[in-house]
Amino acid sequence: MTTTGVRVRIAPSPTGEPHVGTAYVALFNYLFAKKHGGEFILRIEDTDATRSTPEFEQKVLDALKWCGLKWSEGPDVGGPYGPYRQSDRKDLYKPFVDKIVANGHGFHCFCTPERLEEMRAAQRAAGKQPKYDGRCLNLLAEEVTTRIAAGEPNVVRMKIPTEGSCKFVDGVYGPVEIPWDAVDMQVLLKADGMPTYHMANVVDDHLMKITHVARGEEWLASVPKHILIYQYLGLEPPVFMHLSLMRNADKSKLSKRKNPTSISYYSALGYLPEALMNFLGLFFIQIAEGEEILAIDELATRFDPENLSKAGAIFDIQKLDWVNGRWLREKLSEEDFQHRVLQWAMENDRLREGLKLSQSRISKLGELPELMGFLLKSDLHLDPSAFAKIKSTPEELLEILNTVQPDLEKILEWDVASIEAELRAIADRMGKKLKVVVAPLFVAVSGSSRSLPLFDSMAILGRAVVRQRLKLAAQTVATLVGPKN
C-alpha cells in the first residue's frame, strides 16, 4: 500500500479513565509493529469535543507509558505526519468531505436533532433498525445552496448503496460480508465543522500512511462505511484486523458497571505493569504450560498474528493475580521489590498526602496504619456491621450509594474542590443534609466512620478506586435491605 513499511496506530478517545481494553489493543499493535520492524503510532481522537478533556488525554498518555509501551510518533513526541491530535487537524478534513459531496457520494442534511429522534423512535416502535430515512437525500442543489447561505445548521452524510453487500477480508475473521441495507447513511461532517469519528479515522489513517488497522471487534460493523469512504476518495484501504472483545468470566462484555476496567485501578492496587502486559499478551500467543511468565520482548518474539484466536479474551482476575504474584516473587530482586513498593506508595502522592492529612489526627506514629491504611489497601472487606453506627436506614444508605456512584462520573477534573461541589449538589438534589450523604461514603471509602477527610481521601484514591469501593459498599448494604414485595 505504501513504501513506508508496516505502520500501525492506537487511537484512543480522551473521554474517561483509560480502559484495560485500550491497553489490550495497544499491546497488539505494539507487538505487531515489533514483529514486522514497523512503527507504532499514538493518535488522540478527540472529535467528541463535549467529553474530551486535556486531563483525560494526559491520563491516556500516562497509562500507556505506565504499561511500558513506547510510540515513535504521537502528540507528546511529534513526528512527520502530525499533528497527532484530531482537534489540531480540523482544517484537514473538510476538503475530503467536499470531494465526496462534489462527486455525488455525500449530501447535506438539515434534519434537526428533534426530527431525527422522532424518526428513530418510530422505527424502534415498528421493530426496525434505527437509521437515517433519506429525507434530505434528494434535495435540489439550489435549495441546498440557499439554506446553507441562510446559515441553516446542517451536517454532511454519506450515501450508501441500495443493493448488494460489502465484502472484505479481515485479518482475524477472514472473509466477511455485510449487506448494505444494514449500513446507515453516516454523518461525515458535523454542524460545528468537526468530522465524525468515521471520517476523521479514514483521513488520518490515509495521511499517516497506516498500513494495518487493528482494533476491537465492536468496530467490525463499521468497516463497510470506512471502505466506502476510501472508495469515494479514490484511496486504498489498509488491512483491517478485529480483535475479540475482552469479556468477564460469564462472557459478558467487560464494563466498569460490573468490574474495574481502568488501567489506573490496577496501578493503584499494586499490579506491576509488566504483569498486566504479560497477562494481556497471553491472548495473542500460543504457549505450553509452564511458559506463561513472559516479558514484553519475549511476547514480541512469540507473537504470531496469523494464528490468533477468535474466541473471546476472558479477563480472569484470578489469572492476573497469579501472573502478578509470579512477577513479584520471581522477577524482582530484593532491591527492585523495595523500590517498586516505595514507587507504588508514592504514586499520585498517595503516601505523602495521606501523611500530611494524618499528622494533626494522631498522638503516636503507631496509629498511622489504622488511620490511613485504607489508602494502600486492595480491598476493605466491608462487613454489613461497618454501617451499623450510621443512623440512616439500610434503604436510605443504598439509595445514597446508588445515586452517588453515577453522579461522580460526571466530574471532569477529579480533585477535592470538584468532589465536594458534586457531593453538595447531590445532597441538594436528594433533599438531604450533606452529613447524611457523606456518612455512608466515609465507611465505603475508608472502611471506618473515623477516617481522614472524605473529599481529600477520595481525591487521593482516584476515581477508579472510589468507583469500585462504592460499588462493593452498595452490594454489602443491599444484603441489609429486605426483598422487594
Beta strands, then each sheet from edge to edge (+ up, - down):
strand 1: 7-10
strand 2: 39-42
strand 3: 106-109
strand 4: 155-158
strand 5: 165-170
strand 6: 174-179
strand 7: 187-189
strand 8: 212-216
strand 9: 239-243
strand 10: 246-247
strand 11: 313-314
sheet 1: 1+ 2+
sheet 2: 3+ 4- 7+
sheet 3: 5+ 6-
sheet 4: 8+ 9+
sheet 5: 10+ 11+
end
